[in-house]
Structure formats: C-alpha cells, structure tokens
Amino acid sequence: MPPRPHRRHARARRPLNVLGAAAAACVLLSTAAPVASAAPSSAGPLAADPSSNYRCDPGLYRINTADEGRPLTVALSSGNYGTVLQYFWNNESNQKWRVCRKQTSDGRTLAYLQDAMRRWCMAVDHWGQENGALITTYGCIDEDVPANQSFWMAYVHGSTLFALQAQHSGKWVAAANHSDKDIDQMVQDVKPDLFHLVAV
C-alpha cells in the first residue's frame, strides 16, 4: 500500500531522547565524521561484492526509527514520489533496504542504502548542504557511489542503534523537526535521529 501523507497532531521529539544524556554523549553530534563501533549483531556476515570495495549484507532490512519503530519507506504518492518517509510497516518492497558498507582506513563505516523496490539508493536531494534538504532516492551503481548517496554509520557504543551522516555535507538523517508522527518526511539536520536494522 503506497504511503500517502496525512496530518496528525504529534509532539516533537528531542533527538536521541531514547538514550538519556549519558548514552547520547557516545554519539558524536558535531559535523565531523563519526567514529563507528562494530556492526550490529543483526547484520550477520558480509557477502563480498566483486564490483566494488563495498560489501553488501546478504539479506534485506527494515531501517527502523529508534523510538517509534517506523521503517524508512520510499514514498509512492505522486506529490512526493521517491522521497524517504518514516511510515507504518506494511511489509512492502519500498520499505526494505539492502545495506552495503565498507570500513575506511581509520575504522569508520561508510554505507550506501538501496531500496528493494527499484534498487535506487538513499540520497540527499540535489547535493543539498542546508538543514531540511530532502532525503530521497536516486539511481546508483556499486562501482561509483557519489558522496550524497554515501552515509557514515555512527553507532552508539554498546548498542545496535546508529545515526546516519551524509558524507558530502556532514549533516544527519532525521525526521523533519525530529517529529514522531506516524508519517513524516526525512531530511538532513545538524542533529541526528537514531535507527536500528531489523532483518526481513
């Protein structure tokens, strides 16, 4: 069933409020590239991808918001087609993602995220640098993943929770205004929301 925008009164959530002050400090909130810990236990072994230096996990995932558990979903409505929302889980291909990642020489994890519906990659729209730039999906190839389709996965130490930081801008993926609405647009922001992977 395609996502269709609707209006619902909802309180704004504070980013990282699920962790408390002490745990939240484990995630770097500056725009510098984050230091990532080990991959989450749900990821399993990585399968080699011979066409690039990324390695793609063998299965697909939901990328859930940490607090409400809403999966990141590619919008199918005509007004916002291809953009990324937080949305209800309907077990559809536009809610499932292939995760491909590589370790950089300094130990950080760089990833691209490819939807199962069209095999397009999550991206910051038009290489935006500003807060509020839309998170959308573009066609992509493994051999040459551009920086606006590459995201640092910054893990909370001792947890499977992570934030996504756009490589080209240094800004973070978050719901608009850090909303906890059932449906809302994902954008880039100076502060992160947190996510976790659920195998599907």
GIMO-V181255 format. One line per field, one symbol per residue. phi: phi as a letter, one per 20 degrees, with the letter a starting at -180 (. if undefined). psi: psi as a letter, one per 40 degrees, with the letter a starting at -180 (. if undefined). burial: 1 if it has 24 or more other ideal C-beta (glycine too) atoms within 12 Angstrom, else 0. A space follows every 50 residues. Layout:
phi->???
psi->???
burial->???
This chain:
phi->.ffcfbdbfbfeeefmffdnffffffefdfefffeeeffffffmfeefdf ebeeddgfddcedeffeemeffcefdfffcgnfddebfecmdffddcedc bbeefeneddcccdfffdmedgbefllgdefngfecccfbcffbeffedd cfedefgmbefbdddfffdmedfbfgllfdffcbfecdbfdeedcbecfc
psi->hihhiihhhiihihheeediddddeehheieihihiaiiidedaihhhhe eieihhidaiihgiiddefhihhhieiddfheihihiihefideeiihhh iihideeihhiihhiedefiiiihhffieiiehihahiiiiddghideeh hhhhihheieiiihhhddeeiihiihffifidhiihiiieiiiiiihhi.
burial->01101000000010110110000101111000111110110110000000 00011110011111111101111111000101111111100011111111 11000001111111111011111110000000111111010100100111 11111100111111111111111111011111111111111111111100
